Amino acid sequence: MTDAGAHSLARRLGALGPGVTLCLLTALAGQFLAEHYGGPALLIVLLLGFVFIPHHGERRAEPGIAFCCGPLLRIGVALLGARISLGEFQNVWIQPVTVVAVTVPLVLALAIIVGRALGLPAAQSLVVGASVAICGVAAAMAVAAALPRERLEARGLISVVVSVPALGTVALLVYPALAGALGFADGQIGVLLGATIHDVGQAAASGYLISENAGHLSTLTKLLRVSLLVPLVMAVGWAFRRGDGERMPAPLFLLGFAALMMANSAGLLPAALGALIAQASFWCLLLTMAALGSRTSLRELAAQGWRPVALLVGLSLALLASAMALVAALPVIA
């Protein structure tokens, strides 16, 4: 690299410093609060970014905050691939596969149809649908990363980030009791929880509260949903073209996601390295949340109105109803 090139690179990195540092400090504070007082770290960091980052009117922070909202988000999504191994699906029963194969496309289709009826942009409806059908905040952020910037406003993503953890908590408390009251066997409850709860950790935890078998099935069913994130984001990247008809650039972050997933499935990632990559992904997403929070105003968020939340709740209920019907109709897993 020439001296001029090195100087230019150093200048660009220096421009990112103030904003990235602010986001990092906010992420550290949010993670500390989540570890010591409970609550979803992503949501806490989002709120801290909104309250404490003095971004508005501070031009020096803008390049770093823009980096956290864009490239760093894509890096974080790519690194999520290290968490998934295809070997976990080898012994999955027909019931989880059928439930996921039916409910995920159903929810995504309903998101577009109902979102259009509510007057929401198609891009925002897809982000909401992905958060319900696949894996909550992580899926919403992955789909948002594949969309052209002009197709989705930051506040459209933030409304999902704020609402999904609350719905996940309600589901964690209500769904196991509801399934038990309806007389489902432990295995059926596990499939139902894995097919309907948004967060991977919450789906697994709720299943193990019932029994070891239910926990195993809830985790596998949830991972089946997560595995559909790759084809979904590929489809989104293909379908949403720029206004002049030009295709979107190849989603390199998605290729990274797929490569890490395949490497993990083939046993090429040592456990320590896989854990390190998973932590790096988590921190990338935390910094993104801090940056998004700094770009949020109450006025803009309120301008979203009730429609995105109504769509999110409606899709969650549709997912629950369809999954319950399928679990009841298919052969029983003890």
C-alpha positions in Angstrom: 0.0 0.0 0.0 1.3 3.4 -0.9 1.8 6.2 1.6 -1.2 8.1 0.2 -3.3 4.9 0.4 -2.3 4.3 4.0 -3.0 7.9 4.9 -6.4 7.7 3.3 -7.2 4.5 5.2 -6.0 6.0 8.5 -8.2 9.0 7.9 -11.3 6.9 7.2 -10.7 4.8 10.3 -10.1 7.9 12.4 -13.4 9.3 11.1 -15.2 6.2 12.4 -13.6 6.4 15.9 -16.0 8.8 17.7 -19.2 7.2 16.6 -18.0 3.6 17.1 -16.6 4.4 20.5 -19.9 5.9 21.6 -21.7 2.8 20.4 -19.2 0.5 22.1 -19.5 2.2 25.5 -23.3 2.1 25.2 -23.2 -1.6 24.4 -20.9 -2.3 27.3 -23.3 -0.5 29.7 -26.3 -2.3 28.3 -24.7 -5.7 28.6 -23.7 -5.0 32.1 -27.3 -4.0 33.0 -28.6 -7.1 31.3 -26.2 -9.5 33.1 -26.8 -8.0 36.5 -30.5 -7.0 36.4 -32.0 -9.1 33.7 -33.8 -8.2 30.5 -32.9 -8.5 26.8 -29.5 -6.9 26.1 -30.4 -5.8 22.6 -33.4 -3.9 23.8 -31.6 -2.3 26.8 -28.8 -1.1 24.5 -31.3 0.3 22.0 -32.9 2.4 24.8 -29.5 3.5 26.2 -28.5 4.6 22.7 -31.7 6.6 22.4 -31.2 8.3 25.8 -27.4 8.8 26.1 -25.7 9.0 22.8 -25.4 12.7 22.0 -25.5 12.1 18.2 -28.1 14.6 17.2 -26.3 17.6 15.9 -22.9 15.9 16.5 -21.3 15.5 13.1 -18.1 13.8 14.3 -20.1 10.8 15.4 -22.1 10.3 12.2 -19.6 8.2 10.2 -19.1 5.7 13.0 -22.8 5.5 13.7 -23.5 5.0 10.0 -20.9 2.2 10.0 -22.6 0.5 12.9 -26.0 0.7 11.2 -24.7 -0.7 7.9 -21.5 -2.7 7.4 -21.2 -3.8 11.1 -24.8 -5.1 11.0 -24.0 -7.2 8.0 -20.8 -8.6 9.6 -22.9 -9.5 12.7 -25.5 -11.3 10.6 -22.7 -13.2 8.7 -21.1 -14.4 11.9 -24.5 -15.8 13.1 -23.8 -18.8 10.7 -21.3 -20.2 13.2 -24.2 -20.9 15.6 -26.0 -23.4 13.3 -25.0 -27.0 12.4 -27.0 -29.0 9.8 -26.1 -32.2 11.7 -28.6 -31.2 14.4 -31.5 -31.8 11.9 -30.5 -35.4 10.9 -32.9 -37.1 13.4 -35.8 -34.6 13.3 -39.2 -36.2 13.2 -41.8 -35.6 10.6 -43.9 -33.4 12.9 -41.4 -30.6 13.4 -40.5 -30.5 9.7 -44.1 -30.4 8.6 -45.1 -27.7 11.1 -42.2 -25.5 10.1 -42.6 -26.1 6.4 -46.3 -24.9 6.6 -46.2 -22.2 9.2 -43.2 -20.2 8.0 -44.4 -19.5 4.4 -47.9 -19.0 5.8 -46.8 -16.2 8.2 -44.6 -14.5 5.5 -47.5 -14.5 3.1 -49.9 -13.1 5.7 -47.4 -10.4 6.5 -47.5 -9.1 3.0 -51.2 -9.4 2.6 -52.2 -8.0 6.0 -49.5 -5.4 5.9 -50.8 -4.1 2.6 -54.3 -4.0 4.0 -52.9 -1.9 6.9 -51.1 0.4 4.5 -47.6 -0.6 5.5 -44.7 -0.7 3.0 -43.9 -4.1 1.7 -40.4 -3.9 3.1 -41.6 -3.2 6.6 -44.2 -6.0 6.4 -41.5 -8.4 5.4 -39.3 -7.4 8.3 -42.2 -7.9 10.7 -43.1 -11.2 9.1 -39.5 -12.5 9.3 -39.3 -11.6 13.0 -42.4 -13.7 13.7 -41.8 -16.6 11.3 -38.0 -17.1 11.8 -36.2 -15.9 14.9 -37.3 -12.5 16.2 -34.9 -9.6 16.2 -32.0 -11.5 14.5 -34.2 -12.3 11.5 -35.6 -8.8 11.3 -32.1 -7.4 11.2 -30.9 -9.9 8.6 -33.8 -9.1 6.3 -33.2 -5.4 6.9 -29.6 -5.8 5.9 -30.6 -7.3 2.6 -33.0 -4.5 1.7 -31.9 -1.4 -0.2 -31.4 1.4 2.3 -34.2 3.5 0.8 -36.8 0.8 1.2 -36.8 0.6 5.0 -36.6 3.4 7.4 -34.7 2.8 10.7 -37.8 3.5 12.7 -39.5 0.6 10.9 -36.9 -1.8 12.2 -36.9 -0.2 15.7 -40.6 -0.8 16.2 -39.9 -4.5 15.7 -36.9 -4.5 18.0 -38.9 -2.9 20.8 -42.0 -5.1 20.4 -40.6 -8.6 19.8 -38.9 -9.1 23.2 -42.2 -8.1 24.9 -44.2 -10.6 22.9 -41.5 -13.3 23.5 -41.8 -12.8 27.2 -45.6 -13.2 27.0 -45.2 -16.3 24.9 -42.7 -17.8 27.3 -45.1 -17.5 30.2 -48.4 -18.3 28.4 -47.7 -20.9 25.7 -46.5 -23.8 27.9 -49.5 -23.5 30.2 -51.9 -23.2 27.3 -50.5 -26.3 25.5 -50.6 -28.2 28.8 -54.2 -27.2 29.4 -55.2 -28.5 25.9 -53.8 -31.9 26.8 -50.8 -32.0 24.5 -48.0 -34.5 25.2 -44.6 -33.3 26.2 -43.2 -33.9 22.7 -46.1 -32.0 21.1 -45.5 -29.1 23.5 -41.9 -29.0 22.6 -42.6 -28.8 18.9 -45.3 -26.1 19.5 -43.0 -24.0 21.5 -40.1 -24.3 19.0 -42.5 -23.4 16.2 -44.0 -20.3 17.8 -41.6 -18.6 20.3 -39.5 -15.9 18.6 -36.2 -16.1 20.4 -34.0 -19.2 20.3 -33.0 -19.1 23.9 -36.6 -18.5 25.1 -37.8 -21.4 22.9 -35.2 -23.8 24.3 -35.7 -22.7 27.9 -39.5 -23.0 27.8 -39.2 -26.5 26.5 -36.8 -27.7 29.2 -39.2 -26.3 31.8 -41.6 -29.0 30.6 -39.2 -31.9 30.3 -35.9 -32.9 28.7 -37.7 -34.4 25.6 -39.8 -31.2 25.2 -36.7 -29.1 25.5 -34.8 -31.1 22.9 -37.7 -30.9 20.4 -38.3 -27.2 21.0 -34.7 -26.5 20.3 -34.6 -28.6 17.1 -37.8 -27.1 15.9 -36.6 -23.6 16.5 -33.3 -24.3 14.7 -35.3 -25.6 11.7 -36.9 -22.2 11.6 -33.6 -20.4 11.9 -32.1 -22.5 9.0 -34.7 -20.9 6.7 -33.1 -17.5 7.2 -30.6 -18.1 4.4 -33.2 -18.8 1.6 -35.4 -16.1 2.9 -32.7 -13.4 2.8 -31.6 -14.6 -0.6 -35.2 -14.3 -1.9 -35.5 -10.8 -0.4 -32.3 -9.7 -2.0 -33.5 -11.0 -5.4 -37.0 -9.6 -5.2 -36.2 -6.1 -4.0 -34.5 -4.3 -6.9 -33.6 -0.7 -7.2 -36.1 1.6 -8.8 -34.3 1.6 -12.1 -34.5 -2.1 -12.4 -30.9 -2.8 -11.3 -30.4 -5.9 -9.1 -29.1 -5.4 -5.7 -25.4 -6.2 -5.2 -24.6 -9.8 -4.2 -25.3 -10.2 -0.4 -21.7 -11.0 0.7 -22.8 -11.2 4.3 -25.2 -13.9 3.4 -22.4 -15.9 1.7 -20.4 -15.5 4.9 -23.3 -16.8 6.9 -23.7 -19.8 4.7 -19.9 -20.5 4.7 -19.7 -20.4 8.5 -22.8 -22.6 8.8 -21.3 -25.2 6.4 -18.0 -25.1 8.2 -19.6 -25.6 11.5 -21.7 -28.5 10.1 -18.6 -30.2 8.7 -16.8 -29.9 12.1 -14.2 -27.5 10.8 -14.8 -24.9 13.5 -13.3 -25.8 16.9 -15.7 -25.3 19.8 -13.6 -22.4 21.2 -13.5 -20.7 17.8 -17.2 -21.2 17.3 -18.0 -19.7 20.7 -15.7 -16.7 19.9 -17.4 -16.0 16.6 -20.8 -16.3 18.2 -19.7 -13.7 20.8 -18.3 -11.4 18.1 -21.7 -11.6 16.3 -23.5 -10.7 19.4 -21.4 -7.7 20.0 -21.7 -6.5 16.4 -25.5 -6.6 16.9 -25.2 -4.8 20.2 -23.3 -1.9 18.6 -25.9 -1.8 15.8 -28.6 -1.4 18.4 -26.8 1.4 20.1 -26.5 3.2 16.7 -30.1 2.6 15.8 -31.1 4.0 19.2 -29.1 7.2 18.6 -31.1 7.7 15.3 -34.5 7.3 17.0 -36.8 10.1 18.0 -40.0 9.6 20.0 -41.9 11.6 17.4 -40.7 9.4 14.5 -41.5 6.2 16.5 -44.9 7.5 17.4 -45.5 8.3 13.8 -45.4 4.5 13.1 -48.7 4.3 14.9 -50.5 1.1 15.9 -50.3 -0.7 12.6 -46.8 -2.3 12.9 -47.6 -3.6 16.4 -51.0 -4.8 15.3 -49.4 -6.7 12.4 -46.8 -8.2 14.8 -49.4 -9.4 17.3 -51.7 -10.7 14.6 -49.0 -12.7 12.9 -47.9 -14.1 16.3 -51.5 -15.3 17.0 -51.8 -16.7 13.4 -48.6 -18.6 13.9 -49.8 -20.0 17.3 -53.1 -21.1 15.9 -51.8 -22.8 12.8 -49.0 -24.5 14.7 -51.4 -25.8 17.3 -53.7 -27.1 14.6 -50.9 -29.0 12.9 -49.4 -30.4 16.1 -52.9 -31.7 17.1 -53.5 -33.2 13.6 -50.1 -34.9 13.1 -48.9 -38.2 14.8 -48.2 -37.7 18.4 -44.6 -37.3 19.7 -44.5 -38.6 23.2 
